[in-house]
Amino acid sequence: MCAIWYNVGMDEYEQIISTNKALYGALGADYADGEVDLQKVKDSGLWQEFLDGLNGKRVLDLGAGVGVAAKELADSGYDVIAADIASSMVAEIKKKAPRIKAIEMNALDVDRLPAEFDGIIAIHLIQHFNKAQLEELFKKIHGQLADGGEFLLVFTNTCYKKTGRQLESDDGTEYIWWHKWLLEDIAPLLADAKFKIVKFQVQKTNSPFIFICKK
């Protein structure tokens, strides 16, 4: 599968979305990073701290992948919506955890959902957006949270050396768009979106950046 790129009439917003959708759509059930990603957050102690700070049980998982974190939440009694841009990922969630409401959705369309959530999580999602998209995303997430709601943000910047379109397959047909975000980039964007950062962990050798933010 070859991701669309540099098509005439396609702006950077569409290029980024189409590239990432093509790659993750091709992965489907083969996507295997979710278990490790969630375990690193749990090992930090900030997963439980995020849950302890929630005022209710309504949680949205943006960029849910195959639903590892969503299933963990549902198994713990939370009312979960899991959203991912790739239909193959959504199909896996529905197969493995049918009680979860799984929807195919670009995370940047989060404001189209009717509910106000007690918590929203985004684990290794923001690496796939440019600055303008990220500014939009953070403001929309803030708007979708109930008063006092929390946002758990997890990301790393060690996967690739630079920002841009990255080759993912040996045959040269699959690409991903990735942004090397720094701590000093993200904190001001969260503040601009009216979030209060209540706890964060800086990136370590084997652990990502983790933010707990409150509306």
For each residue, the residues with C-beta under 8 A, 3 or more apart:
1: 22 23 25 26 173 174
2: 22 173 174
3: 18 19 20 22 23 174 175 176
4: 7 10 15 18 19 22
5: 15 18 19 165 175
6: 10 15
7: 4 10 15
8:
9:
10: 4 6 7 14 15 18
11: 14 15
12: 15 16 130
13: 16 17 130 132 133
14: 10 11 17 18
15: 4 5 6 7 10 11 12 18 19 177
16: 12 13 19 20 128 129 130 133 177
17: 13 14 20 21 85 106 108
18: 3 4 5 10 14 15 21 22
19: 3 4 5 15 16 22 23 165 175 176 177
20: 3 16 17 23 24 85 128 176 177
21: 17 18 24 25 85 86
22: 1 2 3 4 18 19 25 26 174 175
23: 1 3 19 20 26 27 168 174 175 176
24: 20 21 27 31 65 84 85 86 88 89
25: 1 21 22 28 86 87 88 89
26: 1 22 23 88 174
27: 23 24 30 31 86 88 89
28: 25 31 86 88 89 91 92
29: 66 88 92
30: 27
31: 24 27 28 34 65 66 89 92
32: 35
33: 36 37 65 124
34: 31 37 38 65 66 67 68 69 123
35: 32 38 39 68
36: 33 39 40
37: 33 34 40 41 68 69 123 124 154 208
38: 34 35 41 42 47 68 69 72 123
39: 35 36 42 43
40: 36 37 43 44 206 207 208
41: 37 38 44 46 47 123 152 154 208 210
42: 38 39 45 47 48
43: 39 40 207
44: 40 41 47 201 207 210
45: 42 48 49
46: 41 49 50 152 199 201 210 212
47: 38 41 42 44 50 51 152
48: 42 45 51 52
49: 45 46 52 53 199 212
50: 46 47 53 54 119 121 150 152 212
51: 47 48 54 76 119
52: 48 49
53: 49 50 150 198 212 214
54: 50 51 57 59 118 119 149 150
55: 118 146 148 149
56: 118 146
57: 54 77 78 79 118
58: 78 79 115 116 117 118 119 146
59: 54 73 78 79 80 81 117 118 119 120 121
60: 80 81 82 83 110 113 115 117 119 120 121 144
61: 64 67 69 70 73 80 81 82 83 120 121 123
62: 83 107 110 120 121 122 125 141
63: 83 84 85 107 122 123 124 125 128
64: 61 67 69 70 82 83 84 89 93 102
65: 24 31 33 34 68 84 89
66: 29 31 34 89 92 93 96
67: 34 61 64 70 71 82 89 92 93 96 97 100 102
68: 34 35 37 38 65 71 72
69: 34 37 38 61 64 72 73 121 123
70: 61 64 67 73 74 80 82 93 97 100 102
71: 67 68 74 75 93 96 97 100
72: 38 68 69 75 76
73: 59 61 69 70 76 78 80
74: 70 71 77 78 80 97 99 100
75: 71 72
76: 51 72 73
77: 57 74
78: 57 58 59 73 74
79: 57 58 59
80: 59 60 61 70 73 74 100 101
81: 59 60 61 100 101 102 103 113 115 117
82: 60 61 64 67 70 90 93 100 101 102 103
83: 60 61 62 63 64 102 103 104 105 107 110
84: 24 63 64 65 89 90 93 102 104 105
85: 17 20 21 24 63 89 104 105 106 107
86: 21 24 25 27 28 89 90 104
87: 25 90 91 104
88: 24 25 26 27 28 29 91 92
89: 24 25 27 28 31 64 65 66 67 84 85 86 92 93
90: 82 84 86 87 93 94 102 103 104
91: 28 87 88 94 95
92: 28 29 31 66 67 88 89 95 96
93: 64 66 67 70 71 82 84 89 90 96 97 100 102
94: 90 91 97 98 100 102
95: 91 92 98
96: 66 67 71 92 93
97: 67 70 71 74 93 94 100 102
98: 94 95
99: 74
100: 67 70 71 74 80 81 82 93 94 97
101: 80 81 82
102: 64 67 70 81 82 83 84 90 93 94 97
103: 81 82 83 90
104: 83 84 85 86 87 90
105: 83 84 85 109 110 112
106: 17 85 109
107: 62 63 83 85 110 122 125 137
108: 17 129 133 136 137 140
109: 105 106 112
110: 60 62 83 105 107 113 120 137 140 141 144
111: 140 143 144
112: 105 109
113: 60 81 110 144
114:
115: 58 60 81 144
116: 58 144 145 146 149
117: 58 59 60 81 120 144 145 146 149
118: 54 55 56 57 58 59 145 146 149 150
119: 50 51 54 58 59 60 145 149 150 151 152
120: 59 60 61 62 110 117 141 144 145 149 150 151 152
121: 50 59 60 61 62 69 151 152 153 154
122: 62 63 107 125 126 141 151 152 153 154
123: 34 37 38 41 61 63 69 152 154
124: 33 37 63 127 154 155 156 208
125: 62 63 107 122 128 129 155
126: 122 129 134 137 153 155 179 181 186
127: 124 155 156 157 159 178 179 180 181
128: 16 20 63 125 176 177 178 179
129: 16 108 125 126 133 134 137 179
130: 12 13 16 133 134 179
131: 134 135 179 185 189
132: 13 135 136
133: 13 16 108 129 130 136 137
134: 126 129 130 131 137 138 179 181 189
135: 131 132 138 139 189 192 193
136: 108 132 133 139 140
137: 107 108 110 126 129 133 134 140 141
138: 134 135 141 142 189 190 192 193 195
139: 135 136 142 143 192 193 194
140: 108 110 111 136 137 143 144
141: 62 110 120 122 137 138 144 145 151 193
142: 138 139 145 151 193 194 195 215
143: 111 139 140
144: 60 110 111 113 115 116 117 120 140 141
145: 116 117 118 119 120 141 142 149 150 151 215
146: 55 56 58 116 117 118 149 215
147: 215
148: 55 214 215
149: 54 55 116 117 118 119 120 145 146 214 215
150: 50 53 54 118 119 120 145 198 212 213 214 215
151: 119 120 121 122 141 142 145 195 211 212 213 214 215
152: 41 46 47 50 119 120 121 122 123 210 211 212 213
153: 121 122 126 186 190 209 210 211 213
154: 37 41 121 122 123 124 208 209 210 211
155: 124 125 126 127 181 186 208 209
156: 124 127 159 203 208 209
157: 127 180 181 182 203 209
158: 203
159: 127 156 178
160: 163 166 178 180
161: 180
162: 180
163: 160 178 179 180
164: 177 178
165: 5 19 175 176 177
166: 160 175 176 177 178
167: 172 174 175
168: 23 174 175 176
169: 172 173 174
170:
171: 174
172: 167 169
173: 1 2 169
174: 1 2 3 22 23 26 167 168 169 171
175: 3 5 19 22 23 165 166 167 168
176: 3 19 20 23 128 165 166 168
177: 15 16 19 20 128 164 165 166
178: 127 128 159 160 163 164 166
179: 126 127 128 129 130 131 134 163
180: 127 157 160 161 162 163
181: 126 127 134 155 157 185 186
182: 157 185 186
183: 186 187 202 203 209
184: 187 188
185: 131 181 182 188 189
186: 126 153 155 181 182 183 189 190 209 211
187: 183 184 190 191 197
188: 184 185 191 192
189: 131 134 135 138 185 186 192 193
190: 138 153 186 187 193 195 197 211 213
191: 187 188 194 195 197
192: 135 138 139 188 189
193: 135 138 139 141 142 189 190
194: 139 142 191 215
195: 138 142 151 190 191 213 214 215
196: 213 214 215
197: 187 190 191 200 211 212 213
198: 53 150 212 213 214
199: 46 49 211 212
200: 197 209 210 211 212
201: 44 46 204 207 208 209 210
202: 183 209
203: 156 157 158 183 207 208 209
204: 201 207
205:
206: 40
207: 40 43 44 201 203 204 210
208: 37 40 41 124 154 155 156 201 203
209: 153 154 155 156 157 183 186 200 201 202 203
210: 41 44 46 152 153 154 200 201 207
211: 151 152 153 154 186 190 197 199 200
212: 46 49 50 53 150 151 152 197 198 199 200
213: 150 151 152 153 190 195 196 197 198
214: 53 148 149 150 151 195 196 198
215: 142 145 146 147 148 149 150 151 194 195 196
